[in-house]
Amino acid sequence: MRDSALWRVRLYLQPYKATIVLVIVSAFLSMGAALSIPLVAKAIIDGPIARGDRGGVIPLAGLAAFLALVETVLTYRRRIDLAKIATGMETKLRDELYAKLQALDIGFHDTWQSGQLLSRATSDISTMRRFAAFGAIFFVIIVGHVVVTFVLLLRLHVPLALLTMIAMLPILELCRRFEKQYHEVVRRVQDQTGDLATTVEEGAKGIRVLKAFGRGRQMFDRYDEQCRTLYDTHIERVRIHTKFVWTLGLVPNLTLTAIVLIGALAVGNGSLTIGGLVAFVSLVLALVWPVDALGWIFAMAQEAETAAGRVWEVFDTPPAIADSDDARHLERAAGEIRFEDVHFTYPASDREVLRGVDLVIKPGETIALVGATGAGKTTVASLLARLHDPTAGRILLDGHDLRDLSVRSLRAQIGFAFEEPTLFSASVRENLLIGKPDATEDEVDEALRISQATFAYELPWGLDTRIGEQGLSLSGGQRQRLALARAVIARPRVLVLDDPLSALDVHTESLVEKALRPILDDCTALVVVHRPSTIALAQRAALLDGGRIVAVGTHHELMESDERYRSILSQEAEAEEALERAREIA
């Protein structure tokens, strides 16, 4: 047990140790009250009833009623306390899992399906909660219940008690076999649930593509196939569990039949009273519930063990991007950036994207990074924000290797606007404040004006308008402008712009570039260029080709001296003209 994933959940129950102790004490008091009732019944039958003393029945009946009331009150209180323990543990575990997902690097999220992470954060943690706060405690209660019951049975009639114990031994073998079978099928259920969640999420996010191409039926067929697979696995799980519970319930019922027959003979030869037989049968009947519950608890334990293993797969993944033991805190960067022989290979690929990038960006300088599609421009930008670390070489900010700086202080210096802007299902204001949580109204307004995103004021509720998941209620150009506003609102010392104006028309792009210049004069900027017009933002341009920086200079110098540079910009210019013509037609 100590080596199991589920055993580690005990750490999340530590704050509730005192409450758990009270719950267990309450449970045993409740159990004692319940098990005392058959003994009171024995006293009534062998005492007042046997003597014909009707008056003597009343106080004993009153005692039985009092014991039943005590059991009810204690059970009610126990369930309330268990709910508090369960909910508290689940909340803490889910909070820490979310924090862990935030701490893990981009490479982790690139390789894991979002549906698998979602199922771990929701259904798996709920499964763990149900067992850790209910199943485990009830298991302790059941063990105590069985032990106390057998002690009482031994006091009533030793031969019958030994017969009951022997009859219960097959339960141990049943539990062993069940554990092996159930664990495997439960893991399949949980993995398939994660796959199904991924399919549903992809279908929701890609609904525009599916409708545009008329491929809704194909996506439904894929979904339906996964549902049927999950259905079959669920039915297999239910069959295994039902067979186990049915067999488990059969044992005490057969035992009870034998006890009634043998007990009648014991009453006949005088070794057991009628009241004793009634009490004995009542106690054996009281064993039916624990044995039956044991089947559900074993099933719950296997589900929780599998769920815990899946959750700890995430917790045990070390983040590739993390602070070193002696990480330095950078208060305010001057902005000098150096790439020194930087190599990079994505974990899921054997192809080396960068093969020795060398580049110096002076403080306050803006450099345009130019290259063919797939040259690695976005990779260079992501390395600067330390979304990945170089495979070899190093990147310096003000002479400090990025890996020697704390991640929080590094990213506090950097503003980032992606080509594909990600907006959250929140208000416009909340999306902007991601760039600077304590931004004033004036700062918000300035950022919107710089990015030409003042359209936000004209939305139905202004800046408090919720823009929907991923901001899909807005146009591509509107999303890009809000993402740009989010990047500049904090006036970062380093600004990384990964073609953030690609969805804008020429007129709006010109206005944004004009408004951006004062911002760029006050920081160091790397602008990933996919369209020639964006180069106007930069003092110099760097050509990325074959995984290396092969030329650096002003735009005019490179246009005159480098054929590759001219060729790439010529192709991009043609593509941009075609796009503008399409926009005009639309």
Secondary structure, 3 states (H helix, E strand, C coil): CCCCCHHHHHHHHHHHHHHHHHHHHHHHHHHHHHHHHHHHHHHHHHHHHHHCCCCCHHHHHHHHHHHHHHHHHHHHHHHHHHHHHHHHHHHHHHHHHHHHHHHCCHHHHHHCCHHHHHHHHHHHHHHHHHHHHHHHHHHHHHHHHHHHHHHHHHHHCHHHHHHHHHHHCHHHHHHHHHHHHHHHHHHHHHHHHHHHHHHHHHHHHCHHHHHHHCCHHHHHHHHHHHHHHHHHHHHHHHHHHHHHHHHHHHHHHHHHHHHHHHHHHHHHCCCCCHHHHHHHHHHHHHHHHHHHHHHHHHHHHHHHHHHHHHHHHHHCCCCCCCCCCCCECCCCCCCCEEEEEEEEECCCCCCEEEEEEEEEECCCCEEEEEECCCCCHHHHHHHHCCCCCCCEEEEEECCEEHHHECHHHHHHCEEEECCCCCCCCCEHHHHHCCCCCCCCHHHHHHHHHHCCCHHHHHCCCHHHCECCHHHCCCCHHHHHHHHHHHHHCCCCCEEEEECCCCCCCHHHHHHHHHHHHHHHHCCEEEEECCCHHHHHHCCEEEEEECCEEEEEECHHHHHHHCHHHHHHHHHHHHHHHHHHHHHHHC
